[in-house]
Amino acid sequence: MTTVAAYAAPAAKAPLERTTIERRPVGEFDILIDIKFAGICHSDIHQARDGWGEGIFPMVPGHEIAGVVSEVGPGVTKYAVGDRVGVGCFVDSCRECEYCEQGLQQYCAKGMTATYNALDKDGEPTYGGYSTHLVVDENYAVRIPEGLALDVAAPLLCAGITLYSPLRHWNAGPGKKVAIVGLGGLGHMGVKIAAALGAEVTVLSQSLSKQDDGLKFGADHYYATGDPKTFQELAGTFDLIVSTVSAPLDFGAYLSLLKTDGALVNVGAPEEPVSMNLFSLIGGRKTLAGSAIGGIPETQEMLDFCAEHGFGAEIELIRAEQVNEAYERVLASDVRYRFVIDTATI
């Protein structure tokens, strides 16, 4: 075991603090990653504050991890020392169910092993990217292309793939009208990716305060959902709407914006149950769906796509000791658009 520095929540709702954790020895198929940057995802806050159910504490959040390989096990074939790699929301899965065999490890029938706030196959807690080093099986890391700086690549491991996967699955592209609900850490990546795929992109945000940014990221249109006229004007417009917000929506109102056979896909996860009238689905053969991150092959595809199109996330780089302040700013929607921890400061 190796002792490494990390930032952890010692208990639910407690401020994060500097500590040390144990990383397992590098096994036959493992790689040791010197973590350079770790993104802060809203789900880190949900879990550190027990918003999604009982967590495992102490908790080291972080599943947007970018770094450099510093050691490889004797059986490793995919990576060498010095390679630039990333790790996203999971670090293992059963590897034998139909979903794992299809490269859809995020939907593993036995349950993926989350990068943090989970138990690994040995029953030990997993600890995430707010730390200096990580040991992971080579099959659960992805290669970060040379064209992407590590700091702007880190958020792609969650925010990027969370938007790329549904946009690809529901065929966003030329001739398709796509709306992204919310222009935050997830939403800004949705706009960039949908635009790069060739779709006509609209941002639906509470206000017009980020309109200039939305258009700069590639949106063709920008509307305020706080204006009732928006829902009248855009009725029946979209083939696909991807909602990135973690607050409950008026699903009937948003479903009314879809064309017949359109889909409203949720990647934001409210902590509270939601309700809706099913007639809003039945009337236009519409789909209300969800989507979770992406598997390893699709995550690699997404990174290559972003590098090819010359963009990463829009970030604000912070020191590790600013993490608690950053959490409060995320909750206040005061970040443009993703906080990233410089792990050299841990």
N, C-alpha and C positions, 0 to 999 in steps of 0.2 A: 504494500500500500504506500501511496505517496501523499503527503500532507501538502495542500495548496490553499492559497488565500481565496476568500469568497465574500460576497455580501449575501446575508440571509435574513429572513424574517424569523425570529426566534419563536414566535407564537402568532396566532391569528390576529390580524389587525395591528400587530406591533410594528414599529418602524424597523426598517432593515438596518443591519449593523455589520461591520466588518468582523469576520471570523475565519476559522480554518475548517476544511473538510478533508475527508480521505477519498482519494481516487484509487481504483483498483489497479493492480499491476497490468502492464501491457501484455495481453494474451496473444495466442498464435495469429489470430486474424484481426487484432486490434491496431488502431493507430492512436498515438498521443498527439493531441492538438494543443499548441500554444495559442490560446484564444487572444485575438487582438481587439475584437469589437463585439459587443453584445447589444442587440436592440431591445428596447422596452416596449412590450406589447400590452394592450389593455387587458388581455387575459392574464398577464402576470399579476396585475392588481386584483382582478377578480379572485384569483386563487390565493394570493398572499393574505387577502382579507376574508377568506372563506365564503365568497359570494356564490360559488358553484357547488357548495357542499363541503364536507369535512376534509381539510387538507392534512398533509403530512409535514410536521414541523420538527426541527427547524427546516425551513424551505429556502432553497437557493433557486430563484426564478431564472428565466431566460431561455428562450428557444429560437432566438435569431442570432446564430453564432457564426462568426467568420474568423478564421485563423490560419495557421501554418503548421504542417505536420513536422513534428520534431523527433518522432521515433515510430518505428513500425515493427509489428510482430513478424516472426519468421515465415508465416504463411501468407502474408499480405502481398497481393499482386496488383492492386488497383492504384496504390499511392506510394510515393517515395518521400523521404525527408526533404523538406523545402516546398512541397506542393501546397497550393492555396486551396483550402477546403471550407465547406460550410456544413453545419448541422442544424436541422429544423426542429419540428415539434415532437419527433419520436426517435428513439435510439435502438429499437428492436421490435420484432413482431414474431408471429409463430413460424413464418417462412414456408408453411405447407398448405394453408387453406387456399381456396379458389381465388381469393382477393390478393393474397400475397403473391401467388403465382402469376397474377396478371399485373403485378407492379402497383397494386392499389393497397399498399401496406397500411394506409391510414384507415382503411375499413376492415382490417384483419378480423376474422371471425372470432378469434380468441382474445382480441383486444391488443392494440399496439402498446408498447411500453413508452410512455411519455418521457420526454427529456428531463422533466422534473416533476415533483409531486406525484410520483408513482413508485411502484416496487419492481425491481428487475427480477430476472429469473432465479436469482439467489435469495430473493426476499429482501434485498437491501434497498433503501430509498435512493431514487435517482436525484441528482443535483444538476441544476442547469448552468446557463452560460454566464451568470454574474460571478465569474471565477477566472482564474488565470490559466487553468488547464482542464482538458476533458479527455477521457479515454473512451473510445467508441469503436464498435465493429466497423470495418472498412465498408461494409455493404450499406451502412446507414449514414454515410457521409456523401457529399456531392462536391464536385470540382468547381471552383469559382474561376471563370475565364479571366485571362490576363487583362481583357478590356474593362473589367469592373474593379474599381477600388474597393478594398475590403470594407471600409466604413459604410459606404452606400450600398454594398451588397448584403450586409448583415440582415437588414429588415426584409430582404427578399425571401429569406428562409421561412418566414411566416406570412407577412403582409403580401409579398409578391405572389407566392404560390396560392394563397387563399383566394386571390382574385383571378389569377391566370387559369386555375382549374375550372371554375364554372364558366368563364368566358369561352374557353375552348370546348367544354362539354356541350354547351348550348349554342355553339357555332357562331359566336360573334365574329363579324367580318364584313367585307364589302356588301352593301345592300341591306344590312341589318341596322336597326335603330336600337341603341343600347342606352339605358339610364343607369347611372351610379348614384345610389342614395348615400349621402354623407361624403364630405371631402376631408377625411382625416388620414390617419396612418394607413388604413386599408384603402379608403376611397381614392386617394391620390394615385395609388398604384393601379387601381382599376381603370382610372381615366387614361393613364399613360399606356397601359397594356391594350385596352380596347381600341384606342386610337391607332396604336401601332399595328393592330390586327386589321385595321381598315374599316371599322364600324363608324357609323355616325353617332357621336357620343354626347349625351346630355347629363349634366350634373343636377341633381335634386338636393338642395341643401336648405337648412332652416332659413337662412338669410342670404343676401348677396355679398356678404363681407369678404368671401374668398373668391369672388367671381374672376378677378384678374388672374389669380393663380390657376384656377380651373381651366381657363382658356389657354393659358401658357402651357399647361400640361397636355393639351391636345383636345379638350372638349370643344364641341361645335356650338353648344347651347348651355345656358345656365339659368336655372329657375329657383325661386324661393318657395319652399313648401309652406312657409308661413303665410303666403298670399293665397286666399281661397280661389282666386281666378286661375291659378296655376293648374289646378285639377280639372277645371272646366276646359281650359285651353288645350290641355294635353291628353284629353280622354281618347282612348283607343289608339295611341301613338306608337307604343314600343313593342318590339319583339322580345326583349329581355330587359328585366330590371334586376340589378344586384344590390341588395341592401346590406350596407356595412355597419349600420348603427346598432348599438346594444341597448337601445331604449325601445319599448313596445311601440309598434306602428299601428295606425289605422289601416289594417290590411285591405279592407273594402275600398278605401280611397285609392290605395296604390294599385290594387288589381284593376281598378277602372281605367288605369292608364295603359293597360296592355291591349294589344290587338288580339283577335281570336287566335287561339293556340299559343299565346305568349306565356312566358314564365317569369314569376317573381321568385328569385333565389335569395335566401338568407345566409349570410356568412357571419353577421353579427348575432350574438347570443344574449338576449335579455335575461336577467336573473329571474324575472317574474313570468308566470304563465300568460299566454295571450289568448284572445278569443276572436272569432270572426263569424260572419254569416256565409254559409256555404253557397248561397245563391250567387255570390260574387265570383265564384269559381265556375259554377255550372253554366252561367249565361254565355260565356265565350270559350268554353272548353279550355280554360286556363289552368296553369300549373302553379302551385305554391310548393316550393322546394327548399332544400338546404344543401350545403356543400361544405366539406371539411378539407382544408389544406390540399395536399396532393401526395401521391406516392413518390418514391425515389426517382423513377425514370422521368416523371413529369416535372419534378422539381429541377432536375438537371436540364430538361428541355427549356424550362422557364428561364433559368440563369443564362443559358446560351442565347435565348431570344432577347433578353434584356441587353446582353453584351452586344449582340448583333445590331440592335437598334440604338445603342449608345446611351442607355439611361439606367440609373439605379434609383434608390429612394431619395427623397428630400429629407435631410437629417439635421439635427442639432446635436453636436457632439458634447458630451458632458463628462465630468470626472465622477468616479464611483461614489464619492461622498455626497454628490448632489442627487442621488437616486430618490430619496424620500421627497425632496422638493419636486423632482420630475413627476413622481406619481400624482402629486396634487395638481400639477399643471396639466397632466393628461386628463384628469377628471374635470378640469375647468376648460377643456378644449383649447389650451394655451400652448400648442406646439405646432410648428410648421416643418415636417409633418410626422417625424419619428425621432424620438430620443435614442441616441446610441451611446453606450458607455465605452469609453476608452479604458480597456481593462488593464492597461499599464499603470493606472492610478489606483488599482485595488490594493 
